[in-house]
Amino acid sequence: MLNMDFDQRVVIRTSEQEWLPSPASGVARKPLAREDAESGHATSIVRYEPGASFSRHEHPLGEEILVLEGVFSDETGDYPEGTWIRSPHLSEHHPFVDQETVIWVKTGHLPFQRSFS
């Protein structure tokens, strides 16, 4: 667990953090908060090298992305710098980039709500 005590203030100077490898080639990250190694609630800054991609994956309890630099893409579109994306519980996507791209991403934190019809 990393910075998961939400009663505590946390300040991280991300410009001073090292980029750490992710499970995908050409994708590195700076973890800000993390529940488990590769699952659960997590917040990170993520850098994609030109041409990098992440395999198709699901997001239990959703995902939020803010594109900080470049253009983030998936099978639903291209999202330039300044775009915010919120995807619901169990959403799936296959992210990729053409140019170097940096995003802020938070996963596993949105409430699960059943829809009633």
MOPAC internal coordinates of N, CA, C and O (Angstrom, degrees):
PM7 1SCF
backbone

  N    0.0000 0     0.00 0     0.00 0    0    0    0
  C    1.4476 1     0.00 0     0.00 0    1    0    0
  C    1.5315 1   108.91 1     0.00 0    2    1    0
  O    1.2310 1   121.44 1   -38.73 1    3    2    1
  N    1.3029 1   114.85 1   141.27 1    3    2    1
  C    1.4541 1   121.44 1  -179.62 1    5    3    2
  C    1.5244 1   108.57 1  -135.16 1    6    5    3
  O    1.2310 1   120.15 1   -61.70 1    7    6    5
  N    1.3102 1   117.33 1   118.30 1    7    6    5
  C    1.4717 1   123.37 1   175.21 1    9    7    6
  C    1.5241 1   113.20 1    53.93 1   10    9    7
  O    1.2310 1   120.01 1  -139.19 1   11   10    9
  N    1.3229 1   117.59 1    40.81 1   11   10    9
  C    1.4645 1   121.31 1  -178.46 1   13   11   10
  C    1.5275 1   113.37 1   -99.85 1   14   13   11
  O    1.2310 1   119.57 1  -173.83 1   15   14   13
  N    1.3200 1   118.43 1     6.17 1   15   14   13
  C    1.4582 1   121.29 1   174.13 1   17   15   14
  C    1.5195 1   107.06 1   -87.66 1   18   17   15
  O    1.2310 1   120.32 1   -80.68 1   19   18   17
  N    1.3313 1   117.00 1    99.32 1   19   18   17
  C    1.4614 1   121.76 1  -173.40 1   21   19   18
  C    1.5242 1   112.85 1   -77.91 1   22   21   19
  O    1.2310 1   120.18 1  -176.74 1   23   22   21
  N    1.3322 1   117.27 1     3.26 1   23   22   21
  C    1.4569 1   121.18 1   172.16 1   25   23   22
  C    1.5284 1   111.11 1   -91.44 1   26   25   23
  O    1.2310 1   120.58 1   175.06 1   27   26   25
  N    1.3253 1   116.50 1    -4.94 1   27   26   25
  C    1.4622 1   121.87 1  -178.18 1   29   27   26
  C    1.5248 1   111.18 1  -108.81 1   30   29   27
  O    1.2310 1   120.67 1   -40.08 1   31   30   29
  N    1.3245 1   116.32 1   139.92 1   31   30   29
  C    1.4644 1   121.56 1   173.90 1   33   31   30
  C    1.5253 1   107.96 1   -76.85 1   34   33   31
  O    1.2310 1   120.47 1   -40.44 1   35   34   33
  N    1.3218 1   116.71 1   139.56 1   35   34   33
  C    1.4601 1   122.16 1   178.95 1   37   35   34
  C    1.5245 1   107.89 1  -130.91 1   38   37   35
  O    1.2310 1   120.39 1   -46.27 1   39   38   37
  N    1.3229 1   116.87 1   133.73 1   39   38   37
  C    1.4588 1   122.51 1   175.31 1   41   39   38
  C    1.5157 1   107.32 1  -127.10 1   42   41   39
  O    1.2310 1   120.60 1   -55.95 1   43   42   41
  N    1.3297 1   116.47 1   124.05 1   43   42   41
  C    1.4675 1   121.62 1   179.75 1   45   43   42
  C    1.5228 1   108.04 1  -126.19 1   46   45   43
  O    1.2310 1   120.47 1   -53.27 1   47   46   45
  N    1.3080 1   116.70 1   126.73 1   47   46   45
  C    1.4668 1   121.52 1   174.05 1   49   47   46
  C    1.5297 1   106.88 1   -89.90 1   50   49   47
  O    1.2310 1   121.26 1   -87.18 1   51   50   49
  N    1.3345 1   115.19 1    92.82 1   51   50   49
  C    1.4667 1   119.10 1  -172.88 1   53   51   50
  C    1.5270 1   112.12 1   -62.74 1   54   53   51
  O    1.2310 1   119.74 1   155.67 1   55   54   53
  N    1.3265 1   118.10 1   -24.33 1   55   54   53
  C    1.4708 1   119.84 1   177.90 1   57   55   54
  C    1.5265 1   111.56 1   -66.77 1   58   57   55
  O    1.2310 1   120.47 1   161.59 1   59   58   57
  N    1.3346 1   116.71 1   -18.41 1   59   58   57
  C    1.4636 1   121.07 1   179.50 1   61   59   58
  C    1.5321 1   112.58 1   -98.34 1   62   61   59
  O    1.2310 1   120.15 1   174.82 1   63   62   61
  N    1.3347 1   117.32 1    -5.18 1   63   62   61
  C    1.4689 1   121.27 1   179.36 1   65   63   62
  C    1.5175 1   110.71 1   -82.84 1   66   65   63
  O    1.2310 1   121.09 1   -30.82 1   67   66   65
  N    1.3089 1   115.51 1   149.18 1   67   66   65
  C    1.4673 1   121.95 1   173.15 1   69   67   66
  C    1.5289 1   109.10 1   -81.60 1   70   69   67
  O    1.2310 1   120.45 1   -33.00 1   71   70   69
  N    1.3282 1   116.75 1   147.00 1   71   70   69
  C    1.4617 1   121.04 1   171.55 1   73   71   70
  C    1.5238 1   107.81 1   -76.30 1   74   73   71
  O    1.2310 1   120.46 1   -47.48 1   75   74   73
  N    1.3239 1   116.73 1   132.52 1   75   74   73
  C    1.4617 1   122.17 1   178.22 1   77   75   74
  C    1.5206 1   109.20 1  -109.96 1   78   77   75
  O    1.2310 1   119.88 1   -33.62 1   79   78   77
  N    1.3280 1   117.83 1   146.38 1   79   78   77
  C    1.4686 1   119.30 1  -179.94 1   81   79   78
  C    1.5240 1   111.62 1   -66.36 1   82   81   79
  O    1.2310 1   121.22 1   -28.37 1   83   82   81
  N    1.3160 1   115.26 1   151.63 1   83   82   81
  C    1.4648 1   121.53 1   174.10 1   85   83   82
  C    1.5268 1   107.35 1  -109.94 1   86   85   83
  O    1.2310 1   119.61 1    -2.15 1   87   86   85
  N    1.3274 1   118.34 1   177.85 1   87   86   85
  C    1.4661 1   119.59 1   176.79 1   89   87   86
  C    1.5276 1   113.64 1   -65.48 1   90   89   87
  O    1.2310 1   119.57 1   163.21 1   91   90   89
  N    1.3363 1   118.42 1   -16.79 1   91   90   89
  C    1.4670 1   121.61 1  -178.36 1   93   91   90
  C    1.5264 1   110.63 1  -101.25 1   94   93   91
  O    1.2310 1   120.48 1   -43.42 1   95   94   93
  N    1.3107 1   116.68 1   136.58 1   95   94   93
  C    1.4550 1   122.16 1   177.49 1   97   95   94
  C    1.5311 1   110.04 1   -63.40 1   98   97   95
  O    1.2310 1   120.75 1   -45.90 1   99   98   97
  N    1.3357 1   116.18 1   134.10 1   99   98   97
  C    1.4552 1   120.56 1   178.31 1  101   99   98
  C    1.5159 1   114.52 1    82.25 1  102  101   99
  O    1.2310 1   120.65 1  -173.36 1  103  102  101
  N    1.3345 1   116.37 1     6.64 1  103  102  101
  C    1.4647 1   121.30 1   179.31 1  105  103  102
  C    1.5266 1   107.83 1  -122.98 1  106  105  103
  O    1.2310 1   120.72 1   -56.18 1  107  106  105
  N    1.3324 1   116.24 1   123.82 1  107  106  105
  C    1.4630 1   121.76 1   179.54 1  109  107  106
  C    1.5236 1   108.59 1  -124.02 1  110  109  107
  O    1.2310 1   121.16 1   -18.05 1  111  110  109
  N    1.3285 1   115.38 1   161.95 1  111  110  109
  C    1.4655 1   117.58 1  -177.81 1  113  111  110
  C    1.5183 1   111.72 1  -147.06 1  114  113  111
  O    1.2310 1   122.49 1   -19.91 1  115  114  113
  N    1.3253 1   112.84 1   160.09 1  115  114  113
  C    1.4545 1   122.77 1   172.77 1  117  115  114
  C    1.5279 1   105.94 1  -119.90 1  118  117  115
  O    1.2310 1   119.73 1   -76.61 1  119  118  117
  N    1.3218 1   118.13 1   103.39 1  119  118  117
  C    1.4633 1   119.90 1  -177.88 1  121  119  118
  C    1.5301 1   111.37 1   -70.50 1  122  121  119
  O    1.2310 1   121.12 1   -44.39 1  123  122  121
  N    1.3246 1   115.46 1   135.61 1  123  122  121
  C    1.4574 1   121.70 1   177.54 1  125  123  122
  C    1.5285 1   110.37 1  -106.51 1  126  125  123
  O    1.2310 1   120.68 1   138.86 1  127  126  125
  N    1.3146 1   116.30 1   -41.14 1  127  126  125
  C    1.4626 1   122.88 1   175.52 1  129  127  126
  C    1.5256 1   106.52 1  -151.76 1  130  129  127
  O    1.2310 1   120.68 1   -36.16 1  131  130  129
  N    1.3194 1   116.31 1   143.84 1  131  130  129
  C    1.4627 1   118.91 1  -176.79 1  133  131  130
  C    1.5172 1   109.66 1  -156.44 1  134  133  131
  O    1.2310 1   121.67 1   -49.05 1  135  134  133
  N    1.3411 1   114.40 1   130.95 1  135  134  133
  C    1.4603 1   120.67 1   178.44 1  137  135  134
  C    1.5293 1   111.07 1   -79.16 1  138  137  135
  O    1.2310 1   120.20 1   127.34 1  139  138  137
  N    1.3286 1   117.21 1   -52.66 1  139  138  137
  C    1.4629 1   123.20 1   179.81 1  141  139  138
  C    1.5255 1   108.82 1  -134.24 1  142  141  139
  O    1.2310 1   120.92 1    -7.32 1  143  142  141
  N    1.3053 1   115.84 1   172.68 1  143  142  141
  C    1.4623 1   120.80 1  -175.39 1  145  143  142
  C    1.5250 1   112.87 1   -55.10 1  146  145  143
  O    1.2310 1   119.16 1   126.21 1  147  146  145
  N    1.3158 1   119.20 1   -53.79 1  147  146  145
  C    1.4652 1   121.62 1  -177.07 1  149  147  146
  C    1.5162 1   113.33 1  -133.81 1  150  149  147
  O    1.2310 1   120.28 1  -155.60 1  151  150  149
  N    1.3302 1   117.07 1    24.40 1  151  150  149
  C    1.4577 1   119.30 1   178.27 1  153  151  150
  C    1.5186 1   109.34 1  -153.16 1  154  153  151
  O    1.2310 1   121.27 1   -11.08 1  155  154  153
  N    1.3175 1   115.17 1   168.92 1  155  154  153
  C    1.4504 1   120.54 1   177.34 1  157  155  154
  C    1.5137 1   112.66 1    83.26 1  158  157  155
  O    1.2310 1   121.43 1    14.57 1  159  158  157
  N    1.3069 1   114.86 1  -165.43 1  159  158  157
  C    1.4608 1   123.56 1  -178.50 1  161  159  158
  C    1.5263 1   108.85 1   -66.45 1  162  161  159
  O    1.2310 1   120.49 1   -52.67 1  163  162  161
  N    1.3373 1   116.67 1   127.33 1  163  162  161
  C    1.4658 1   120.68 1   178.91 1  165  163  162
  C    1.5204 1   110.13 1  -151.93 1  166  165  163
  O    1.2310 1   121.09 1   -36.54 1  167  166  165
  N    1.3246 1   115.53 1   143.46 1  167  166  165
  C    1.4604 1   122.34 1   174.52 1  169  167  166
  C    1.5227 1   107.05 1  -130.39 1  170  169  167
  O    1.2310 1   120.59 1   -49.05 1  171  170  169
  N    1.3442 1   116.48 1   130.95 1  171  170  169
  C    1.4609 1   120.95 1  -176.72 1  173  171  170
  C    1.5206 1   111.07 1  -150.77 1  174  173  171
  O    1.2310 1   121.49 1   -20.60 1  175  174  173
  N    1.3260 1   114.76 1   159.40 1  175  174  173
  C    1.4581 1   122.02 1   163.09 1  177  175  174
  C    1.5284 1   104.31 1   -98.30 1  178  177  175
  O    1.2310 1   120.04 1   -49.45 1  179  178  177
  N    1.3281 1   117.53 1   130.55 1  179  178  177
  C    1.4695 1   121.59 1  -175.06 1  181  179  178
  C    1.5228 1   109.16 1  -125.14 1  182  181  179
  O    1.2310 1   121.09 1   -46.77 1  183  182  181
  N    1.3333 1   115.52 1   133.23 1  183  182  181
  C    1.4684 1   121.62 1   177.97 1  185  183  182
  C    1.5249 1   109.52 1  -115.74 1  186  185  183
  O    1.2310 1   121.41 1   -54.72 1  187  186  185
  N    1.3333 1   114.90 1   125.28 1  187  186  185
  C    1.4609 1   122.46 1   174.46 1  189  187  186
  C    1.5264 1   108.24 1  -101.08 1  190  189  187
  O    1.2310 1   119.79 1   -52.80 1  191  190  189
  N    1.3204 1   118.01 1   127.20 1  191  190  189
  C    1.4596 1   121.63 1   171.46 1  193  191  190
  C    1.5241 1   108.79 1   -72.56 1  194  193  191
  O    1.2310 1   119.29 1   -22.57 1  195  194  193
  N    1.3301 1   118.96 1   157.43 1  195  194  193
  C    1.4661 1   120.32 1   179.07 1  197  195  194
  C    1.5269 1   111.64 1   -52.24 1  198  197  195
  O    1.2310 1   120.53 1   -49.74 1  199  198  197
  N    1.3416 1   116.58 1   130.26 1  199  198  197
  C    1.4529 1   122.16 1   178.86 1  201  199  198
  C    1.5208 1   115.44 1    82.90 1  202  201  199
  O    1.2310 1   119.81 1   179.06 1  203  202  201
  N    1.3266 1   117.97 1    -0.94 1  203  202  201
  C    1.4692 1   120.62 1  -177.70 1  205  203  202
  C    1.5288 1   110.85 1   -75.90 1  206  205  203
  O    1.2310 1   121.37 1   -23.51 1  207  206  205
  N    1.3326 1   114.98 1   156.49 1  207  206  205
  C    1.4589 1   120.33 1   177.54 1  209  207  206
  C    1.5238 1   109.37 1  -148.84 1  210  209  207
  O    1.2310 1   121.09 1   -15.80 1  211  210  209
  N    1.3047 1   115.53 1   164.20 1  211  210  209
  C    1.4578 1   123.31 1   174.88 1  213  211  210
  C    1.5193 1   105.99 1  -118.72 1  214  213  211
  O    1.2310 1   119.61 1   -41.27 1  215  214  213
  N    1.3170 1   118.35 1   138.73 1  215  214  213
  C    1.4601 1   119.99 1   179.23 1  217  215  214
  C    1.5346 1   110.09 1   -62.31 1  218  217  215
  O    1.2310 1   121.28 1   -22.14 1  219  218  217
  N    1.3256 1   115.16 1   157.86 1  219  218  217
  C    1.4612 1   120.83 1   178.77 1  221  219  218
  C    1.5249 1   108.73 1   -55.73 1  222  221  219
  O    1.2310 1   120.83 1   -46.98 1  223  222  221
  N    1.3280 1   116.03 1   133.02 1  223  222  221
  C    1.4632 1   120.05 1  -179.02 1  225  223  222
  C    1.5208 1   110.60 1  -150.34 1  226  225  223
  O    1.2310 1   121.40 1   -17.65 1  227  226  225
  N    1.3168 1   114.93 1   162.35 1  227  226  225
  C    1.4612 1   123.98 1  -176.77 1  229  227  226
  C    1.5291 1   109.28 1  -106.33 1  230  229  227
  O    1.2310 1   121.19 1   -28.16 1  231  230  229
  N    1.3314 1   115.32 1   151.84 1  231  230  229
  C    1.4634 1   121.13 1   178.77 1  233  231  230
  C    1.5238 1   111.96 1  -120.25 1  234  233  231
  O    1.2310 1   120.43 1   -92.09 1  235  234  233
  N    1.3425 1   116.79 1    87.91 1  235  234  233
  C    1.4588 1   118.26 1   172.42 1  237  235  234
  C    1.5364 1   109.17 1   -59.20 1  238  237  235
  O    1.2310 1   120.19 1   -47.66 1  239  238  237
  N    1.2931 1   117.24 1   132.34 1  239  238  237
  C    1.4650 1   124.93 1  -177.47 1  241  239  238
  C    1.5262 1   112.83 1    64.39 1  242  241  239
  O    1.2310 1   120.49 1  -154.31 1  243  242  241
  N    1.3313 1   116.68 1    25.69 1  243  242  241
  C    1.4481 1   122.36 1   166.71 1  245  243  242
  C    1.5144 1   118.03 1    77.98 1  246  245  243
  O    1.2310 1   122.49 1     0.93 1  247  246  245
  N    1.3530 1   112.84 1  -179.07 1  247  246  245
  C    1.4581 1   121.69 1  -177.65 1  249  247  246
  C    1.5204 1   108.92 1  -154.83 1  250  249  247
  O    1.2310 1   120.79 1   -35.07 1  251  250  249
  N    1.3217 1   116.09 1   144.93 1  251  250  249
  C    1.4626 1   122.83 1   170.74 1  253  251  250
  C    1.5204 1   107.50 1  -126.00 1  254  253  251
  O    1.2310 1   121.27 1   -39.84 1  255  254  253
  N    1.3368 1   115.18 1   140.16 1  255  254  253
  C    1.4584 1   121.76 1   179.24 1  257  255  254
  C    1.5179 1   108.57 1  -133.04 1  258  257  255
  O    1.2310 1   120.31 1   -42.29 1  259  258  257
  N    1.3279 1   117.02 1   137.71 1  259  258  257
  C    1.4594 1   122.99 1   168.99 1  261  259  258
  C    1.5166 1   106.41 1  -123.31 1  262  261  259
  O    1.2310 1   120.34 1   -58.97 1  263  262  261
  N    1.3226 1   116.96 1   121.03 1  263  262  261
  C    1.4664 1   121.68 1  -179.40 1  265  263  262
  C    1.5239 1   107.84 1   -79.79 1  266  265  263
  O    1.2310 1   120.73 1   -63.55 1  267  266  265
  N    1.3375 1   116.20 1   116.45 1  267  266  265
  C    1.4599 1   122.03 1  -177.69 1  269  267  266
  C    1.5233 1   112.56 1   -91.50 1  270  269  267
  O    1.2310 1   120.34 1   142.90 1  271  270  269
  N    1.3263 1   116.96 1   -37.10 1  271  270  269
  C    1.4647 1   122.57 1   179.82 1  273  271  270
  C    1.5177 1   108.34 1  -148.16 1  274  273  271
  O    1.2310 1   120.08 1   -36.34 1  275  274  273
  N    1.3265 1   117.45 1   143.66 1  275  274  273
  C    1.4524 1   121.77 1   175.53 1  277  275  274
  C    1.5152 1   113.43 1    83.50 1  278  277  275
  O    1.2310 1   121.42 1    24.14 1  279  278  277
  N    1.3399 1   114.88 1  -155.86 1  279  278  277
  C    1.4621 1   122.46 1  -179.70 1  281  279  278
  C    1.5251 1   108.10 1  -131.76 1  282  281  279
  O    1.2310 1   120.66 1   -61.72 1  283  282  281
  N    1.3142 1   116.34 1   118.28 1  283  282  281
  C    1.4608 1   123.52 1   177.28 1  285  283  282
  C    1.5177 1   107.53 1   -92.24 1  286  285  283
  O    1.2310 1   119.78 1   -41.68 1  287  286  285
  N    1.3215 1   118.03 1   138.32 1  287  286  285
  C    1.4677 1   121.34 1  -177.41 1  289  287  286
  C    1.5176 1   110.71 1  -133.74 1  290  289  287
  O    1.2310 1   121.23 1   -26.37 1  291  290  289
  N    1.3272 1   115.25 1   153.63 1  291  290  289
  C    1.4514 1   122.67 1   166.42 1  293  291  290
  C    1.5241 1   106.96 1  -148.98 1  294  293  291
  O    1.2310 1   120.26 1     7.21 1  295  294  293
  N    1.3170 1   117.11 1  -172.79 1  295  294  293
  C    1.4620 1   119.61 1  -174.79 1  297  295  294
  C    1.5213 1   113.34 1   -66.07 1  298  297  295
  O    1.2310 1   119.67 1   170.26 1  299  298  297
  N    1.3206 1   118.23 1    -9.74 1  299  298  297
  C    1.4643 1   120.42 1   179.69 1  301  299  298
  C    1.5215 1   113.73 1   -99.09 1  302  301  299
  O    1.2310 1   119.80 1   169.79 1  303  302  301
  N    1.3467 1   117.99 1   -10.21 1  303  302  301
  C    1.4571 1   118.50 1   178.17 1  305  303  302
  C    1.5102 1   113.93 1   158.71 1  306  305  303
  O    1.2310 1   122.01 1     4.37 1  307  306  305
  N    1.3417 1   113.76 1  -175.63 1  307  306  305
  C    1.4618 1   123.26 1   179.11 1  309  307  306
  C    1.5259 1   107.38 1  -114.27 1  310  309  307
  O    1.2310 1   120.60 1   -44.28 1  311  310  309
  N    1.3310 1   116.45 1   135.72 1  311  310  309
  C    1.4517 1   121.73 1  -173.32 1  313  311  310
  C    1.5269 1   109.83 1  -126.84 1  314  313  311
  O    1.2310 1   119.73 1   -73.44 1  315  314  313
  N    1.3274 1   118.12 1   106.56 1  315  314  313
  C    1.4640 1   120.91 1  -177.03 1  317  315  314
  C    1.5257 1   112.92 1   -77.24 1  318  317  315
  O    1.2310 1   121.45 1    -9.33 1  319  318  317
  N    1.3121 1   114.84 1   170.67 1  319  318  317
  C    1.4497 1   123.49 1   176.91 1  321  319  318
  C    1.5342 1   110.88 1   -44.02 1  322  321  319
  O    1.2310 1   121.05 1   -46.10 1  323  322  321
  N    1.3159 1   115.59 1   133.90 1  323  322  321
  C    1.4567 1   120.70 1   179.51 1  325  323  322
  C    1.5159 1   114.46 1    93.27 1  326  325  323
  O    1.2310 1   119.72 1   174.42 1  327  326  325
  N    1.3389 1   118.15 1    -5.58 1  327  326  325
  C    1.4657 1   121.70 1  -179.87 1  329  327  326
  C    1.5250 1   109.97 1   -82.58 1  330  329  327
  O    1.2310 1   120.88 1   -44.55 1  331  330  329
  N    1.3402 1   115.92 1   135.45 1  331  330  329
  C    1.4648 1   122.59 1   173.97 1  333  331  330
  C    1.5163 1   107.93 1  -111.08 1  334  333  331
  O    1.2310 1   120.73 1   -45.29 1  335  334  333
  N    1.3240 1   116.21 1   134.71 1  335  334  333
  C    1.4652 1   123.00 1  -178.95 1  337  335  334
  C    1.5238 1   107.75 1  -127.32 1  338  337  335
  O    1.2310 1   120.53 1   -48.68 1  339  338  337
  N    1.3277 1   116.59 1   131.32 1  339  338  337
  C    1.4707 1   120.61 1   172.02 1  341  339  338
  C    1.5135 1   107.43 1  -123.22 1  342  341  339
  O    1.2310 1   120.80 1   -55.45 1  343  342  341
  N    1.3270 1   116.07 1   124.55 1  343  342  341
  C    1.4616 1   122.29 1  -179.39 1  345  343  342
  C    1.5268 1   108.64 1  -117.41 1  346  345  343
  O    1.2310 1   120.01 1   -43.13 1  347  346  345
  N    1.3335 1   117.59 1   136.87 1  347  346  345
  C    1.4645 1   121.38 1  -173.02 1  349  347  346
  C    1.5286 1   114.23 1   -77.18 1  350  349  347
  O    1.2310 1   121.76 1    -3.94 1  351  350  349
  N    1.3066 1   114.23 1   176.06 1  351  350  349
  C    1.4599 1   124.46 1   176.20 1  353  351  350
  C    1.5342 1   110.63 1   -47.50 1  354  353  351
  O    1.2310 1   120.89 1   -48.86 1  355  354  353
  N    1.3146 1   115.90 1   131.14 1  355  354  353
  C    1.4648 1   125.79 1   177.90 1  357  355  354
  C    1.5255 1   114.11 1    67.06 1  358  357  355
  O    1.2310 1   119.79 1  -164.25 1  359  358  357
  N    1.3173 1   118.00 1    15.75 1  359  358  357
  C    1.4666 1   119.55 1   174.02 1  361  359  358
  C    1.5313 1   108.85 1   -67.67 1  362  361  359
  O    1.2310 1   121.11 1   -26.55 1  363  362  361
  N    1.3272 1   115.48 1   153.45 1  363  362  361
  C    1.4656 1   122.20 1  -179.79 1  365  363  362
  C    1.5184 1   109.46 1  -129.50 1  366  365  363
  O    1.2310 1   121.12 1   -28.25 1  367  366  365
  N    1.3369 1   115.46 1   151.75 1  367  366  365
  C    1.4668 1   119.59 1   172.06 1  369  367  366
  C    1.5220 1   110.46 1  -162.75 1  370  369  367
  O    1.2310 1   121.88 1   -12.58 1  371  370  369
  N    1.3248 1   114.00 1   167.42 1  371  370  369
  C    1.4667 1   123.38 1   177.99 1  373  371  370
  C    1.5305 1   106.44 1  -124.32 1  374  373  371
  O    1.2310 1   119.56 1   -91.28 1  375  374  373
  N    1.3481 1   118.44 1    88.72 1  375  374  373
  C    1.4687 1   120.59 1  -176.85 1  377  375  374
  C    1.5210 1   113.07 1   -76.40 1  378  377  375
  O    1.2310 1   121.90 1   -30.90 1  379  378  377
  N    1.3524 1   113.96 1   149.10 1  379  378  377
  C    1.4629 1   120.66 1   177.39 1  381  379  378
  C    1.5237 1   108.73 1  -158.32 1  382  381  379
  O    1.2310 1   120.56 1   -13.84 1  383  382  381
  N    1.3201 1   116.54 1   166.16 1  383  382  381
  C    1.4666 1   121.65 1   177.36 1  385  383  382
  C    1.5233 1   109.27 1  -140.50 1  386  385  383
  O    1.2310 1   121.02 1   -23.95 1  387  386  385
  N    1.3309 1   115.65 1   156.05 1  387  386  385
  C    1.4610 1   121.57 1   172.02 1  389  387  386
  C    1.5259 1   110.59 1   -98.77 1  390  389  387
  O    1.2310 1   120.52 1   147.56 1  391  390  389
  N    1.3228 1   116.62 1   -32.44 1  391  390  389
  C    1.4616 1   122.37 1  -179.05 1  393  391  390
  C    1.5263 1   108.90 1  -122.19 1  394  393  391
  O    1.2310 1   120.57 1   -13.48 1  395  394  393
  N    1.3372 1   116.52 1   166.52 1  395  394  393
  C    1.4590 1   118.02 1   177.03 1  397  395  394
  C    1.5268 1   108.70 1   -56.13 1  398  397  395
  O    1.2310 1   120.79 1   -46.59 1  399  398  397
  N    1.3277 1   116.10 1   133.41 1  399  398  397
  C    1.4595 1   122.36 1  -175.98 1  401  399  398
  C    1.5193 1   108.93 1  -139.86 1  402  401  399
  O    1.2310 1   120.87 1   -41.19 1  403  402  401
  N    1.3327 1   115.94 1   138.81 1  403  402  401
  C    1.4605 1   121.96 1   177.67 1  405  403  402
  C    1.5243 1   107.69 1  -123.03 1  406  405  403
  O    1.2310 1   120.96 1   -48.48 1  407  406  405
  N    1.3330 1   115.76 1   131.52 1  407  406  405
  C    1.4596 1   121.08 1   179.73 1  409  407  406
  C    1.5287 1   109.94 1  -129.56 1  410  409  407
  O    1.2310 1   120.79 1   -24.32 1  411  410  409
  N    1.3184 1   116.10 1   155.68 1  411  410  409
  C    1.4660 1   123.48 1   164.86 1  413  411  410
  C    1.5121 1   104.27 1   -99.36 1  414  413  411
  O    1.2310 1   120.05 1   -46.83 1  415  414  413
  N    1.3259 1   117.51 1   133.17 1  415  414  413
  C    1.4636 1   120.25 1  -177.95 1  417  415  414
  C    1.5236 1   109.99 1  -138.19 1  418  417  415
  O    1.2310 1   121.47 1   -41.27 1  419  418  417
  N    1.3266 1   114.78 1   138.73 1  419  418  417
  C    1.4602 1   122.29 1   177.13 1  421  419  418
  C    1.5192 1   107.24 1  -131.37 1  422  421  419
  O    1.2310 1   120.38 1   -51.13 1  423  422  421
  N    1.3240 1   116.88 1   128.87 1  423  422  421
  C    1.4628 1   121.61 1  -177.08 1  425  423  422
  C    1.5220 1   111.28 1  -129.16 1  426  425  423
  O    1.2310 1   121.64 1   -21.14 1  427  426  425
  N    1.3413 1   114.47 1   158.86 1  427  426  425
  C    1.4580 1   121.11 1   171.71 1  429  427  426
  C    1.5147 1   115.14 1    68.55 1  430  429  427
  O    1.2310 1   119.75 1  -150.22 1  431  430  429
  N    1.3162 1   118.08 1    29.78 1  431  430  429
  C    1.4618 1   120.09 1  -173.99 1  433  431  430
  C    1.5296 1   114.75 1  -127.60 1  434  433  431
  O    1.2310 1   120.17 1   170.99 1  435  434  433
  N    1.3187 1   117.27 1    -9.01 1  435  434  433
  C    1.4649 1   119.89 1  -176.34 1  437  435  434
  C    1.5292 1   110.12 1   -84.04 1  438  437  435
  O    1.2310 1   120.13 1   -37.73 1  439  438  437
  N    1.3156 1   117.35 1   142.27 1  439  438  437
  C    1.4753 1   119.10 1   179.92 1  441  439  438
  C    1.5161 1   111.48 1   -67.57 1  442  441  439
  O    1.2310 1   121.19 1   -38.22 1  443  442  441
  N    1.3082 1   115.34 1   141.78 1  443  442  441
  C    1.4605 1   121.22 1   174.80 1  445  443  442
  C    1.5147 1   107.24 1   -83.31 1  446  445  443
  O    1.2310 1   120.84 1   -56.77 1  447  446  445
  N    1.3215 1   115.99 1   123.23 1  447  446  445
  C    1.4656 1   120.47 1   178.74 1  449  447  446
  C    1.5066 1   108.87 1  -125.13 1  450  449  447
  O    1.2310 1   121.04 1   -54.51 1  451  450  449
  N    1.2973 1   115.62 1   125.49 1  451  450  449
  C    1.4692 1   119.89 1   176.04 1  453  451  450
  C    1.5112 1   108.30 1   -77.35 1  454  453  451
  O    1.2310 1   120.89 1   -40.88 1  455  454  453
  N    1.2998 1   115.90 1   139.12 1  455  454  453
  C    1.4685 1   118.43 1   174.58 1  457  455  454
  C    1.5178 1   108.54 1   -90.48 1  458  457  455
  O    1.2310 1   121.10 1   -39.22 1  459  458  457
  N    1.3035 1   115.51 1   140.78 1  459  458  457
  C    1.4625 1   122.22 1  -179.85 1  461  459  458
  C    1.5157 1   108.38 1  -112.70 1  462  461  459
  O    1.2310 1   120.22 1   -57.57 1  463  462  461
  N    1.3044 1   117.19 1   122.43 1  463  462  461
  C    1.4614 1   120.70 1  -179.60 1  465  463  462
  C    1.5047 1   110.97 1  -113.30 1  466  465  463
  O    1.2310 1   120.10 1   180.00 1  467  466  465

